[in-house]
Amino acid sequence: MTIIDKTADVPAPRGSNDESGPLLEVRDLHVEFHTRDGVAKAVNGVNYSVSAGETLAVLGESGSGKSVTAQAIMGILDMPPGHIPKGEILFRGQDMLKMSNEERRQIRGQKIAMIFQDALSSLNPVLSVGYQLGEMFRVHQGLSKKEAKAKSIALMDRVRIPAAKERVNDYPHQFSGGMRQRIMIAMALALEPDLIIADEPTTALDVTVQAQVMDLLAELQRDFNMGLILITHDLGVVADVADKIAVMYAGRIVETAPVHEIYKRPAHPYTKGLLESIPRLDQKGQELYAIKGLPPNLLHVPSGCAFNPRCTMAQDICRTEIPALRPVTEQDGTELVGRGSACHFWKETIHG
Amino acid sequence: MGRYVIRRLLQMIPVFFGTTLLIFLMVNVMGDPIAGLCGDRQCDPATAAQLRTEFGLDKPVWQQYLTYMGNIFTGDFGTAFNGQKVTELMATAFPITIRLTIVAIVFEIVIGISLGVVTGLRRGRPVDTVVLILTLVVIAVPTFVTGLLLQLLLGVEWGIIKPSVSSEAPVDELIVPGLVLASVSLAYVTRLTRTSIAENARADYVRTAVAKGLPRRRVVVRHLLRNSLIPVVTFIGTDVGALMGGAIVTERIFNIHGVGYQLYQGILRQNSQTVVGFVTVLVLVFLAANLIVDLLYAVLDPRIRYA
C-alpha cells in the first residue's frame, strides 16, 4: 500500500512546465494553536504541490485548515499561538521553514504573493491605493516615489480599473468591492511572483463580479505562467479555473483529483456529500441535501477518520483507524493518475 | 473643508461668551475684591468706595460684564490692582507656560508613544507588565507628590537641577518641571497607544503588509502606527489646553512665574481682572486646540471628510 505524498503527477496542464519538479511542495505539514482550552490541531499532515502554470484548488469547510496551511506557506501565521511542530514547505526545493526571517521576507511579495478575502479590511484604510501598490516596487526594487507611481498606474490598468491615472491617489473606501479586489490582485501581481495564493478571493463579492474577478485571475495566471493555489469553499468557482483539487477536512487532505474527475466520480463520502449539496435545476422542488452534523472541534478531533460521526458509510474501523491518503484505481486495478482518497471504503464510494 | 472651518469658528462664538460670562459671575461671587486688596487689615471705607468707583465695581454685574467684554475687544484686559496691566502680566506669563507646555507635550509624544508601541507589540511580556505597573503608579500618585519628591531628590539632595526655576525660565531649567507636568498624561498616552496598537496589530491590513514582504519596521511605522495614532492625537490635542491651565501645582512647586502662578495669585487676591483675563485666553486656547484636533483627524484618516 503506497501513500501518495504528492499530486503533481497530472500531465502538465496549462502553460509550459520547463522547471524540473514542482514550484511548491508541502510535505506532512502540521500546525497547532496553543490556546487556553488546549491544543487545537488545525493542520495534521497536509501534502500538496503546485507547478508553474498550474492551479490547485483547496476545498473545504470553514475550520478545515485550508487558510492556516496557506498562512504557514506565506509565513504570516501568528506565532505564538501558532506553532509548526512538523513538516516541510519546499519552495523550488528549499525548505522555507528552515530559512531566516529575512530570507522569508525576501520571498514574500516577490516570489510568493497572497490575495486575501475581504479587500476592504485587507487594504490599509489611511493610505492611498497608489501608495500601497507602489510600496512593493519601492521596498523590493528600490524605485523612487515617482517611478513607483507610474508602475502602480500601469498595474491598475493591467487589472482593468477604469481611469487608473485619476484614481491612483484615491483611498480603498472610495472603490467598489470588485475594484478593491482587483487592487488586491494587482498588488499580488506587482512583482510577477512565481506563485499566488488566493484565499477565497471572491467570497465577499456578488455573483456577477465574482465571475469577472475569477476570469481576470485566470487570465493573468496564464500570461505570467504562475502557480496558483486557490482556496475556496465554492465548487462552482473551482470547476472553471482549477487543474486539480485537494479536499480538506479537519486539517487533512481527504481527497485529491484532477478537477473534472472529482465531479464525475468522487472517491470520498465527504466530497460526495459536498457535491450533492449543490443546488441543481433538475432537482427543483426536492429538498436540498446537506451533510449532517457539524465540523469537528479541533481541540477534540474524533478518533479514527475525523469524518466518521457524519459519514453515512461509517463502520467500526472508521472509528479506530485513521485512513491514509491512498491512490485510487479503476475496478480492474489500473491507476487513475493524480487521484487519491483517505477513506477506508473508497472502492465502495467510487465504484459502488 | 473651508466651510467646515468657518462653521466651527462661528460655533466658537457662543461658547466663548458663555464661558467668559460664567467665569465673570463666579469671580464676582467669590467675595469683595476690595477687601482682598487690603489684605488682613480692615479697609478704610472712604478709600474702598473710591476704589470701587474707579474700577466700576459699584455698577450692576451685567454692566460690568459688558464693559469688560467691550474692553477686551479693543485689546484692553484691564489692570490688576497693583497697577500693572493684565496684558503685561500675560506677556511675561504666557511665553513661560507655553515653553513649559511644549516641553511636557514633547515628553508625552516621544516617551508616551514609544512606550505604547513597545508594550502594545509585546503584550503580556515582562516589559509590558513593568510599564503597565509604572503607569498605574504615576496615575495614582498626585502631581504635587511626584513634583515635590523630584525637587527634593534631584534639586536638593543630589543637586542635579536647580530646585527653583529662574524668572526667565529657559528650556533647560524646565525639563524636570515639564516631566512632572506631563507625567499623568504621559501615562495615559502610553496606555492609549498600547491598547490601540495591540488592537490594530491583528487587523487584516497589517497581515497584508507582512504578506507584501515589507520589513517589520515599515509595517509598524507606516501601517500600524498611522492607524493607531488617531485616538492618541485627540487626547494630546485636548491635553494642550489642560496642561496650560493646569500647571498651577507644578508652577507653584518649581516657582515658575507662568500662567498658573498668576492665576493662583489672582484668585488669592480676589483679583477678578487677572483671573477673567487669563481664563478667557485659556478658553481661546482650548477652542483652537479642539479645532486643530478635529482637522488633524481628516489628515490622519481620509475616510473622515468635512463638508
Chai-1 contact restraints between the chains, C-beta under 6 A:
chainA,res_idxA,chainB,res_idxB,connection_type,confidence,min_distance_angstrom,max_distance_angstrom,comment,restraint_id
A,M74,B,A211,contact,1.0,0.0,6.0,A-B,restraint_1
A,I76,B,R207,contact,1.0,0.0,6.0,A-B,restraint_2
A,I76,B,V210,contact,1.0,0.0,6.0,A-B,restraint_3
A,I76,B,A211,contact,1.0,0.0,6.0,A-B,restraint_4
A,R105,B,G213,contact,1.0,0.0,6.0,A-B,restraint_5
A,R108,B,A211,contact,1.0,0.0,6.0,A-B,restraint_6
A,R108,B,G213,contact,1.0,0.0,6.0,A-B,restraint_7
A,G109,B,K212,contact,1.0,0.0,6.0,A-B,restraint_8
A,G109,B,G213,contact,1.0,0.0,6.0,A-B,restraint_9
A,M114,B,A211,contact,1.0,0.0,6.0,A-B,restraint_10
A,S121,B,D204,contact,1.0,0.0,6.0,A-B,restraint_11
A,S122,B,D204,contact,1.0,0.0,6.0,A-B,restraint_12
A,S122,B,Y205,contact,1.0,0.0,6.0,A-B,restraint_13
A,S122,B,T208,contact,1.0,0.0,6.0,A-B,restraint_14
A,L123,B,Y205,contact,1.0,0.0,6.0,A-B,restraint_15
A,N124,B,Y205,contact,1.0,0.0,6.0,A-B,restraint_16
A,N124,B,H223,contact,1.0,0.0,6.0,A-B,restraint_17
A,P125,B,R303,contact,1.0,0.0,6.0,A-B,restraint_18
A,V126,B,R226,contact,1.0,0.0,6.0,A-B,restraint_19
A,V126,B,N227,contact,1.0,0.0,6.0,A-B,restraint_20
A,V126,B,D301,contact,1.0,0.0,6.0,A-B,restraint_21
A,V139,B,L214,contact,1.0,0.0,6.0,A-B,restraint_22
A,Y171,B,P302,contact,1.0,0.0,6.0,A-B,restraint_23
A,H173,B,R303,contact,1.0,0.0,6.0,A-B,restraint_24
